[in-house]
Amino acid sequence: MQGYGGQLLAQKELGWDRNTIRKGLKELTSGINCVDNYSGRGRSKAEEK
């Protein structure tokens, strides 16, 4: 969804985050999937410390 108000319009109408939209557009144009290691976030186990 590019063009006049594309990202802002998608944010308002669909409730998407603009950063997610930008990331998706970059993936589409470059052909490379951005990996953010979401599962690696959070508190580490006490045994690991």
C-alpha positions as CSV (number, residue, x, y, z in Angstrom):
1,M,0.0,0.0,0.0
2,Q,2.1,2.9,-1.2
3,G,1.1,6.2,-2.5
4,Y,-0.8,9.1,-0.9
5,G,-1.1,8.3,2.9
6,G,-0.3,4.6,2.4
7,Q,1.3,3.8,5.7
8,L,-0.8,6.2,7.7
9,L,-4.0,5.0,6.0
10,A,-3.1,1.3,6.7
11,Q,-2.3,2.2,10.4
12,K,-5.7,4.0,10.8
13,E,-7.9,1.5,8.9
14,L,-6.3,-1.8,9.9
15,G,-4.7,-1.0,13.2
16,W,-1.2,-2.0,12.1
17,D,2.0,-0.5,13.5
18,R,3.8,1.8,11.0
19,N,7.1,0.3,11.9
20,T,5.8,-3.2,11.0
21,I,4.5,-1.8,7.7
22,R,7.9,-0.3,6.9
23,K,9.6,-3.5,7.8
24,G,7.3,-5.4,5.5
25,L,7.8,-3.0,2.6
26,K,11.6,-3.3,3.0
27,E,11.3,-7.1,2.9
28,L,9.2,-7.0,-0.2
29,T,11.5,-4.6,-2.1
30,S,14.8,-6.3,-1.0
31,G,13.6,-9.9,-1.1
32,I,15.3,-10.6,2.2
33,N,13.4,-11.5,5.3
34,C,14.3,-9.5,8.4
35,V,14.7,-11.8,11.5
36,D,14.3,-10.0,14.8
37,N,14.9,-12.9,17.2
38,Y,11.6,-12.2,19.0
39,S,11.8,-15.6,20.9
40,G,15.2,-14.6,22.3
41,R,13.7,-11.7,24.3
42,G,12.6,-11.7,27.8
43,R,14.0,-12.8,31.2
44,S,16.6,-15.5,31.2
45,K,16.3,-18.4,33.5
46,A,18.0,-18.3,36.9
47,E,19.8,-21.5,36.1
48,E,21.5,-19.8,33.2
49,K,23.0,-17.1,35.4
